[in-house]
């Protein structure tokens, strides 16, 4: 039933949103819109670069924004300053719409520092929590490693993974809050519960294709080649 009423859009920054924005074009972030077609409710995942464009896309599709979800705190995903360049994000969302900002509890203080949105304006979560959009459930999976509160979203056979996992490679662990051992555990244990037929939707277009099944990703992605934590840390510890 969920598949019939699921609204799901993958938007590429610099092409579908933020057209003409050189940073958006360079960073090739994905913004995701997830909702319930019957109720017209939708959430935006990692709404950066072009808030008006996001809201206009929803309106054109007959949907309305009822919340946002953040995979992690980096400005190219939630807004803020990236090397002195200001990026729109959740702060600009809140200036237009009073909606919940869903973040993983360990990430809240980091999101606040990046965006100047107070923790009191956020709805914090633990791994395994579910956010309902109409009658569409989105399951939150805490996947630390790239940042302390990185999280992935599982919705109707799709995994929106932010910078935890790409089709090729995984998020860096040498930035503030990164932890290579936690990344190894996230990839090999926390995401091990995600079935092979689930389709991975990453946070950036770093491959030729914008998505792939978890089976294909596990088969082709080098981060799954090491057989032990020690081997993984030797190969990807500073990824």
N, C-alpha and C positions, 0 to 999 in steps of 0.2 A: 504493500500500500504506500509505503514511504516513497518509493521510486516514482509513482505516478504524480505525487504532489510536491516532490522535492524540486526546489529551485536552486540551481548551482551554476555559478559563472566564475570562470578563471580569467582575470583581466591582467594584461601585461603593461607595466608602467613604461611610459615613453611611446607606447603604441595605442593602447586602448584608453589609457589615462595619462594625464601629464604630457600630452603631445607637445613637442617642442622644448621640453625640459631636458637639458643635456645630462643632468645628474640622473634623472629617471631613466633615460635611454642607456646610460652607462651601467647603472646598477641592475637593470632588468628584473626588478621585483615583480612578484605576482600579488595581486589583491584578489581575495575570494569573496563572493557574495553567496550566502546560503540562506534559504528560506522555505516557507510553506506557501505554495501557490494558492491553496484554498483560502488561507487567512490573509495572504498578502504581506505577511511579516517576514523580515529578513535581517540578518546580521552581516556585518562586514568584518572580514578577517584581515588584519594588518593593513588598515586603511591609510595609506601614505600617498604623498605627492599632490593629489588632486581631489580634495574633499567634494567640491562642487560636482566634479565629473562622476564621482561615486554616487552621489545623491541623484543626479540627473539620470544615470543609468538605471537606478532602481525605479525612479518615477516612470521612465519610459517603458519599463517592464511591468508596470502595475504593482510594484512592491513598495513597501515603506520600511525605513530603518527603525529597528527596535533594540539594537545593541551592537557592540563591537567586541571582537575577541582578539587578543594579542598573543602571538606565538612567543615573542620575547621583546626586550626593551630597546633594541638598536633603532636609531632614528629612521633608517630606511624602511622600517616596518611600522613604527608607531608615531613618527614625527619627532622633530627636535632639530638640533644642530649637528650636521655631519661635516666635520672639517671646516666649520664656519659657514656652511651653506644651510639655510633654514629650509626644513622640509615640513609640509603640512602633515597633520595626523590627528590623533585623538583629541588634542586640545581644540583644534578647529571644528571637529565633529561636535564637541560639547557646546561650542559657541552657537551652533545651528540647531542641534537636537539634544534634548535631555534624555540620554539613553545610558544603560549600564555599560561599563567598560570592564570586560571580564579578563582577569589576569591570574596567573598562577601565584599563590601566596608568596613564594620565595622571590618573585620577580617584581613585586609591587614597589619596593623602594627604588629599584633600578629604573622602572618606568617613570616614577616621579622625578628622578634626577634628569632623565632624558627629555621629558615633555613639560615639566612644571605643572602637571596635573596631580593634585593631591591624592594621597592614598585613600582619603575619605571619599573620593569620588569614584573609586574603583570597587568592583565586586571581586573578591579574592576566592580562589578555589584550591582544592586538593586534587591529586590524581584520582581519576575514577568518577569525579563529579560529572553531572550531565546538565547541559544548558538546553532548554527547550525553546525552539523557534516555532511557534504554532504547535503543531503535533510532530515536528521533526526533532528527534533527539540528537544532540552533538555530545559525544563522550570525550572528556578531556584526559590526556595522558601526559603526565609530567615526565619530561625527557631532558634532565639537566646534562650539561656538558659544554654546549656552545655558550650558554649562560646558566646561572643558577636556577632560574625558573622557566626555562624553555619548555614549551608544551606543544603537543600535536593534537589534532582534532579528528576524530573518527566519526564519519557520518555516512550512513547508507552505502557501504562498500568503497568509501573514499577516505584516504588519510591525507589531511592537510598538515604538512610536516615542518613548515617554516624553514629554519636553517639547521634543524637537527639532521635531516637526511635529504640528499639530492639524488637524482638518478645516477650521477657519477660523483662520488665523494660525499663528504659530510661537512658540517659547519666547522669553522676554525675553533680551536680550543686555547689559543694563545692571546685572546683579547680579555679585557677585564671581566672577571666572573667565569671565565672558561676553566674547564677541568677535564683533561683527557681521560682519566679513569672513569669519571661519570659518563662521558660520551660513550666509552666502550660498553658500559653497563646498559646505557639507554638503547644502543643499537642491537646488542646481542641478547638482552634480557627483557627490558621494558617493552620494546617493540616486537619481541619474539611472539607475543600473543596476537599480533596482527596477522591474519591469514594471508596466504600467498596470492589469493585472487583479489585482494583489496588493491585499488589503484592509488599509487602515490602521486600526490600533487605537491611539488616542492615550493620553497619560498622564492626561488630565482630560476630564470631560464638559463641554466648552465650546461644544458645538453641540447642536442638537435630536437628532441621531442619534449613537449611540455609535461608529459606524464607517462607513467608505465606501471605495470603491475608490480607488486612487491616481489613476486616470484622472479620476474625479469630483473628487477633491481638487485635482489640478493644474488642472482647468478652472475651479473655483469659488473657490479660495483666492487671496486678493490677493497673497500673498507670491510667487506665480509670475508675476505680471503684468509686473514690470520686465524689460527686455531686456538690461540691462547691470548690472555690479556697481555702477557709479556711481549709476544710477537706484535700485537696490535700497537702497543705503546712505542715499540721500536720503530714501527713504520709510520704511525699517524699521531704520535704523542704531541707533536707541535703543529697539527693540521689546522 
